[in-house]
Amino acid sequence: MVVEVRDAIFAVVMVCAAFVLSLRILSTYNKDDPVTVLAVVVLTAMIALLFLSVEERLRRIENDISEKERSIRVSMQSVEDEVRERVDAAMSKFEEIARKWGRHR
């Protein structure tokens, strides 16, 4: 899993902000509960990791689609070339037959 530095920084900031916010909210109500603060930090970290995982999966899907598109493009070109060759061969035979037919008349 390749994580860009920018995404890692955003995840760290997200977790730190959750820590600070949970401390501030709990201190506002005069409740110092470290378990709640820890739970908020862990939850936020898991959400950040989920976002990073989804982004990586989407990037992989995008690469797979690009590879398949490239493969289809190459296959289409190959089929187009083969059809062109067959049409050219058929046209040559048709012109040859038309010339012979014109001479026999």
N, C-alpha and C positions, 0 to 999 in steps of 0.2 A: 504494500500500500504506500503510494507516494503522496506525501502531504506537503503542500506548499508552505513556505515559511509564513506567508500572510495568513493562511488558514489556521496554522498552529497558534499564531499570535492572537487571532480572534478568539480561539477556543480558550486560551489562557485568560484573556481579558474577561470573557464571559464567566468563567469560573470565579475569578477574583471579584467581579461585580456582584455575583450571587452571594459570595461570602460576606462582602461589606453590607449589602442590602439586608441579608438575614440578620446580621449582628445589629444593624441600626433598628430594624423593625422590632426585634426582641428587646433591645434596650429601651425602646420607646414604651413598651408595656412592662418594663421592669422584670423581665424574665430572661435570665441568663441560662439558656439550655444549650450546651455544646453539642448534644446529640442532634438537635434540630438543625443547628448550623452545619454540622457535618453532613446530615441528610440532604440539605439544600445544595451543598457543594458537590456531593456525589451525584445527585440528580442532574445538576447542571453540567457536570463533566460527561455524564452518559449522554445527555442530549447533544452536547458538542461532538462527541465521538460518533453519534448516530448521523449527524449532519455530514461529518467528514466521510463516513462510510458510504452514505448515499451518493455523495459527490463522486467518490472513487468508482462506485458501481456504474454511475451514469457515464463517466469518462470511458470506462471499459466497454460499455454498450455502444457508445459513439464510435470508438475505434473499430469494434467488430462490424458495425454498419458500414463504415468507410471502407474496410477491407472487402466486404461483400460487394459493395457498389463498384469498387475497382475491378474485382473479379468478373462481375456481370458485364462491365464495360468492355473488358478484354474479350470475353466470350462473344458478346454482340459483334464486335469488330471482326472476330474470326468467322462467325456465321455470315456476316455481310460480305466478307471477301470470298468465302466459298460460294455463296449464292451468285455473286457477280461473275465468278469464273464459270459456273455452270450456265448462266444466262448467256455469257459471251460465247461459250462453246456451242450452245443450242442455236444462237443467232448465226454463228459461222456455218453450222450444218444447214440451217434453213436457207441462208444466202446461197450456199453451194447447190442445194437442191433447186432453188429458184433459178439459178443460172443454167443448170442442166435442163430443166423444164423449158426454159426459154430457148435453148438451142435446138431441142427436139421438135419444136412447133414448126 
